[in-house]
Amino acid sequence: MTTAYVIFADGTRVALEVADTEEARARGLMFRDTLGQREGMLFPFDVPRAYPFWMKNVRIPLDILWLDVTRRIVWIVESAQPCRAEPCPMYVPGAKASYVVELAGGFVSRHRVAVGDTVDIDRGD
């Protein structure tokens, strides 16, 4: 899996695993017991849509950010909790996105990340 970096408005740089295949997107951050404060996952999409996410088989709380094609944050779910019973809740954004970023729960609050912020993504392209 390739790595990209996202840089937030406060200058914090986070390494993101890029989930750019259907298999990688389906697995996401499932079965992980830990996630560093400067680690996460990037889900790039070819077509902007309101992509729903869920926490099935995810063991740690996650902050989920949806970004539009200009890399502006259009929706945030903070500290989404691991799914403990079926059916797992779906987190559906209220806006279309071209990217989704998953980070360790609490990141958004600690770094004052907000809807409307724009981030830089370096995919090494």
Sine and cosine of phi, psi and omega as CSV:
sin_phi,cos_phi,sin_psi,cos_psi,sin_omega,cos_omega
0.00,0.00,0.63,-0.78,-0.01,-1.00
-1.00,0.09,0.26,-0.97,-0.01,-1.00
-0.88,-0.47,0.65,-0.76,0.13,-0.99
-0.81,-0.58,0.18,-0.98,0.03,-1.00
-0.78,-0.63,0.66,-0.75,0.10,-0.99
-0.90,-0.43,0.69,-0.73,0.01,-1.00
-0.89,-0.46,0.84,-0.54,-0.05,-1.00
-1.00,0.01,0.20,-0.98,-0.07,-1.00
-0.83,0.55,-0.52,0.86,0.00,-1.00
-0.99,0.10,0.08,1.00,0.03,-1.00
1.00,-0.03,-0.10,1.00,0.01,-1.00
-0.91,0.40,0.76,-0.65,0.00,-1.00
-0.94,-0.34,0.78,-0.63,-0.05,-1.00
-0.83,-0.56,0.74,-0.68,0.07,-1.00
-0.99,0.14,0.78,-0.63,-0.04,-1.00
-0.86,-0.52,0.77,-0.64,0.20,-0.98
-0.95,0.30,0.69,-0.72,-0.04,-1.00
-0.99,-0.11,0.88,-0.47,0.04,-1.00
-1.00,-0.09,1.00,0.07,-0.11,-0.99
-0.93,-0.37,0.29,0.96,0.14,-0.99
-0.81,-0.58,0.33,-0.94,0.02,-1.00
-0.87,0.49,-0.64,0.77,0.01,-1.00
-0.89,0.45,-0.72,0.70,0.00,-1.00
-0.91,0.41,-0.62,0.79,0.03,-1.00
-0.91,0.41,-0.64,0.77,-0.01,-1.00
-0.92,0.40,-0.60,0.80,-0.01,-1.00
-0.98,0.19,-0.65,0.76,0.02,-1.00
0.77,0.64,-0.77,-0.64,-0.01,-1.00
-0.97,-0.24,0.45,0.89,0.04,-1.00
-0.87,0.49,0.52,-0.85,0.15,-0.99
0.92,0.40,0.23,0.97,0.05,-1.00
-1.00,0.00,0.70,-0.71,0.02,-1.00
-1.00,-0.01,-0.35,0.94,0.00,-1.00
-0.58,-0.81,0.35,-0.94,0.11,-0.99
-0.50,-0.87,0.84,-0.53,-0.02,-1.00
-0.90,0.44,0.37,-0.93,-0.02,-1.00
-0.92,0.40,-0.28,0.96,0.04,-1.00
-0.85,-0.52,0.59,0.80,0.04,-1.00
-0.75,-0.66,0.41,-0.91,0.05,-1.00
-0.06,-1.00,-0.32,-0.95,-0.01,-1.00
-0.66,-0.75,0.63,-0.78,0.04,-1.00
-0.92,-0.38,0.78,-0.63,0.07,-1.00
-0.92,-0.40,0.99,-0.16,0.06,-1.00
-1.00,0.05,0.61,-0.80,0.01,-1.00
-0.79,-0.61,0.57,-0.82,-0.02,-1.00
-0.97,0.23,-0.51,0.86,-0.07,-1.00
-0.86,-0.51,0.82,-0.58,0.04,-1.00
-0.90,0.43,0.80,-0.60,0.04,-1.00
-0.49,-0.87,0.15,-0.99,0.11,-0.99
-1.00,0.03,0.99,0.16,-0.09,-1.00
-0.96,0.29,0.87,-0.50,0.06,-1.00
-0.99,0.15,0.54,-0.84,0.08,-1.00
-0.79,-0.61,0.40,-0.92,0.07,-1.00
-0.65,-0.76,0.11,-0.99,-0.11,-0.99
-0.91,-0.41,0.45,0.89,0.00,-1.00
-0.88,0.47,0.77,-0.64,0.01,-1.00
0.88,0.47,0.24,0.97,0.10,-0.99
-1.00,-0.03,0.75,-0.66,-0.14,-0.99
-0.98,-0.18,-0.14,0.99,-0.08,-1.00
-0.76,-0.65,0.49,-0.87,0.07,-1.00
-0.91,0.42,0.60,-0.80,-0.01,-1.00
-0.77,-0.64,0.56,-0.83,0.25,-0.97
-1.00,-0.06,0.73,-0.68,-0.04,-1.00
-0.87,-0.50,0.80,-0.60,-0.02,-1.00
-0.86,-0.50,0.74,-0.67,0.09,-1.00
-0.96,-0.27,0.75,-0.67,-0.04,-1.00
-0.85,-0.53,0.62,-0.79,0.06,-1.00
-0.99,0.15,-0.06,-1.00,-0.08,-1.00
-0.89,0.46,-0.41,0.91,0.02,-1.00
-1.00,0.02,0.07,1.00,0.01,-1.00
0.94,0.33,0.45,0.90,0.12,-0.99
-1.00,0.02,0.71,-0.70,0.01,-1.00
-0.95,0.30,0.84,-0.54,-0.05,-1.00
-0.94,-0.34,-0.23,0.97,0.00,-1.00
-0.32,-0.95,0.56,-0.83,0.01,-1.00
-0.66,-0.75,0.67,-0.74,0.24,-0.97
-0.87,-0.49,0.85,-0.53,-0.01,-1.00
-0.99,-0.10,0.69,-0.72,0.10,-1.00
0.74,0.67,0.77,0.64,0.12,-0.99
-0.85,0.52,0.77,-0.63,-0.10,-0.99
-1.00,0.01,0.53,-0.85,0.07,-1.00
-0.81,0.58,0.58,-0.82,0.03,-1.00
-0.97,0.24,0.82,-0.57,-0.04,-1.00
-0.97,-0.23,-0.28,0.96,-0.03,-1.00
-0.43,-0.90,0.50,-0.86,0.05,-1.00
-0.98,0.20,0.56,-0.83,-0.09,1.00
-0.99,0.16,0.58,-0.81,0.04,-1.00
-0.96,0.29,0.64,-0.77,0.06,-1.00
-0.92,0.38,0.55,-0.84,0.07,-1.00
-0.99,-0.17,0.67,-0.74,0.09,-1.00
-0.98,-0.22,0.95,-0.31,-0.09,-1.00
-0.93,-0.37,0.85,-0.53,-0.02,-1.00
-0.96,0.29,0.38,-0.93,0.05,-1.00
-1.00,-0.05,0.31,0.95,-0.01,-1.00
-0.46,-0.89,0.39,-0.92,0.05,-1.00
-0.97,0.23,0.55,-0.84,-0.03,-1.00
-0.68,-0.73,0.44,-0.90,0.11,-0.99
-0.95,-0.30,-0.26,0.96,0.01,-1.00
-0.63,-0.78,0.52,-0.85,0.19,-0.98
-0.78,-0.63,0.70,-0.72,0.03,-1.00
-0.87,-0.50,0.77,-0.64,0.11,-0.99
-0.94,-0.35,0.74,-0.68,-0.03,-1.00
-0.74,-0.68,0.25,-0.97,0.07,-1.00
-0.86,0.51,0.68,-0.73,0.02,-1.00
-0.80,0.60,0.69,-0.72,0.00,-1.00
0.99,-0.16,-0.24,0.97,-0.02,-1.00
-0.86,0.50,-0.73,0.68,-0.06,-1.00
-0.84,0.54,-0.72,0.69,-0.01,-1.00
-0.91,0.41,-0.73,0.69,-0.04,-1.00
-0.89,0.46,-0.55,0.83,-0.08,-1.00
-0.96,-0.28,0.15,0.99,0.05,-1.00
0.80,0.60,0.70,0.72,0.04,-1.00
-0.98,0.21,0.67,-0.74,-0.07,-1.00
-0.63,-0.78,0.41,-0.91,0.15,-0.99
-0.83,0.55,0.70,-0.71,-0.04,-1.00
0.98,-0.21,-0.38,0.92,0.08,-1.00
-0.91,0.42,0.53,-0.85,0.12,-0.99
-0.93,-0.37,0.68,-0.74,0.01,-1.00
-0.89,-0.45,0.35,-0.94,0.13,-0.99
-0.99,-0.15,0.66,-0.75,0.09,-1.00
-0.84,-0.54,0.84,-0.54,0.06,-1.00
-0.95,-0.31,0.96,-0.29,-0.01,-1.00
-0.99,-0.10,0.05,1.00,0.02,-1.00
0.95,0.30,0.29,0.96,-0.01,-1.00
-0.95,0.32,0.00,0.00,0.00,0.00
